[in-house]
Amino acid sequence: MARFSQAKVERVLTDPSIVRNRSKVESTVANAKAIVALDGTLAELLWSFVDGSPIVGGWRALDAIPSETPTSRAMSKELKRQGFRFVGPTVCYSLMQATGLVNDHVASCFRYEEIQGAGSDLL
């Protein structure tokens, strides 16, 4: 995607099988370019926001889990500085959850203990 030309973006925008939002398609191309520009250091950058160890939420109820945190706001700001787009604090927090940077399973969930201590090998 990092090599998509404007003509390729235009072709993608006619594909009925995807969300055809120009801003989202163009931001996906920009984000691919930003990943390439990081030259293999994206994982290191992301893990630097949690000092190399997952943040453990320890929440007791699903409605207590936040949609963003000061850490996700800092990550958003840095990723934007690096050229990423559509990476607001909520998106960044979702990324943190999906990649194991934060363990937001409620404490009663069977996965909560299972992923404790997994660390940066999840990314």
C-alpha positions as CSV (number, residue, x, y, z in Angstrom):
1,M,0.0,0.0,0.0
2,A,2.9,2.4,0.7
3,R,3.5,2.3,-3.1
4,F,-0.1,3.1,-4.1
5,S,-0.2,5.9,-6.7
6,Q,-3.1,8.3,-6.9
7,A,-4.5,6.3,-9.8
8,K,-4.5,3.2,-7.6
9,V,-6.3,5.1,-4.9
10,E,-8.9,6.2,-7.4
11,R,-9.4,2.5,-8.5
12,V,-9.8,1.4,-4.9
13,L,-12.4,4.0,-4.4
14,T,-14.6,2.3,-7.0
15,D,-14.4,-1.1,-5.3
16,P,-17.8,-1.9,-3.9
17,S,-16.4,-4.5,-1.5
18,I,-14.7,-1.9,0.8
19,V,-15.7,1.3,2.6
20,R,-15.1,3.9,-0.1
21,N,-14.3,6.9,2.0
22,R,-11.5,8.8,0.4
23,S,-10.0,10.1,3.7
24,K,-9.9,6.6,5.1
25,V,-8.3,5.1,1.9
26,E,-5.8,7.9,1.6
27,S,-5.0,7.6,5.4
28,T,-4.4,3.9,5.0
29,V,-1.8,4.6,2.2
30,A,-0.2,7.4,4.4
31,N,-0.1,5.0,7.4
32,A,1.6,2.3,5.2
33,K,4.2,4.9,4.2
34,A,4.7,5.9,7.8
35,I,5.3,2.3,8.8
36,V,7.9,1.9,6.0
37,A,9.6,5.2,7.1
38,L,9.9,3.8,10.7
39,D,12.2,1.1,9.1
40,G,11.2,-1.8,11.3
41,T,11.0,0.1,14.6
42,L,7.2,0.3,14.9
43,A,7.0,-2.4,17.6
44,E,9.7,-0.7,19.6
45,L,7.9,2.6,19.3
46,L,4.6,1.2,20.4
47,W,6.1,-0.7,23.4
48,S,7.9,2.4,24.5
49,F,4.6,3.9,25.6
50,V,4.2,1.1,28.2
51,D,7.9,0.8,29.1
52,G,8.0,-2.7,27.5
53,S,5.4,-4.3,29.8
54,P,1.7,-4.5,29.4
55,I,-0.5,-2.2,31.5
56,V,-2.9,-4.3,33.6
57,G,-6.3,-2.8,34.0
58,G,-7.7,-5.2,36.6
59,W,-11.2,-3.9,35.9
60,R,-14.1,-5.6,37.6
61,A,-16.8,-4.6,35.1
62,L,-16.8,-4.0,31.4
63,D,-18.3,-0.5,31.7
64,A,-15.3,0.5,33.8
65,I,-12.9,-0.1,30.9
66,P,-11.9,3.3,29.4
67,S,-12.0,4.2,25.7
68,E,-8.8,6.2,25.9
69,T,-6.1,7.0,28.5
70,P,-3.3,9.5,28.9
71,T,-1.0,6.9,27.3
72,S,-3.2,6.5,24.3
73,R,-3.4,10.3,23.9
74,A,0.4,10.4,24.0
75,M,0.7,7.6,21.5
76,S,-1.8,9.3,19.2
77,K,0.2,12.6,19.3
78,E,3.4,10.8,18.5
79,L,2.0,8.6,15.7
80,K,0.5,11.8,14.1
81,R,3.9,13.4,14.4
82,Q,5.4,10.4,12.6
83,G,2.9,10.9,9.7
84,F,0.1,8.5,10.7
85,R,-3.5,9.6,10.1
86,F,-6.8,8.4,11.7
87,V,-5.0,7.5,14.9
88,G,-6.9,9.4,17.6
89,P,-6.6,8.3,21.2
90,T,-9.6,5.9,21.0
91,V,-8.1,4.2,18.0
92,C,-4.7,4.0,19.8
93,Y,-6.3,2.5,22.9
94,S,-8.0,-0.1,20.8
95,L,-4.6,-0.8,19.2
96,M,-3.1,-1.2,22.6
97,Q,-5.8,-3.7,23.6
98,A,-5.5,-5.7,20.4
99,T,-1.7,-6.0,20.5
100,G,-1.4,-6.8,24.2
101,L,0.1,-3.4,25.3
102,V,-2.8,-3.3,27.8
103,N,-4.6,-6.2,29.4
104,D,-8.1,-4.9,29.8
105,H,-9.8,-8.3,30.3
106,V,-12.0,-8.0,33.4
107,A,-10.4,-9.7,36.4
108,S,-13.0,-12.5,36.3
109,C,-12.3,-13.4,32.6
110,F,-10.4,-16.7,32.0
111,R,-8.1,-14.8,29.6
112,Y,-7.0,-12.2,32.3
113,E,-4.7,-14.6,34.1
114,E,-3.7,-16.5,30.9
115,I,-2.1,-13.4,29.3
116,Q,-0.5,-12.0,32.4
117,G,3.2,-11.6,31.9
118,A,3.0,-12.3,28.1
119,G,4.9,-9.0,27.5
120,S,6.1,-7.7,24.2
121,D,6.2,-11.1,22.6
122,L,2.5,-10.5,21.7
123,L,3.4,-7.9,19.1
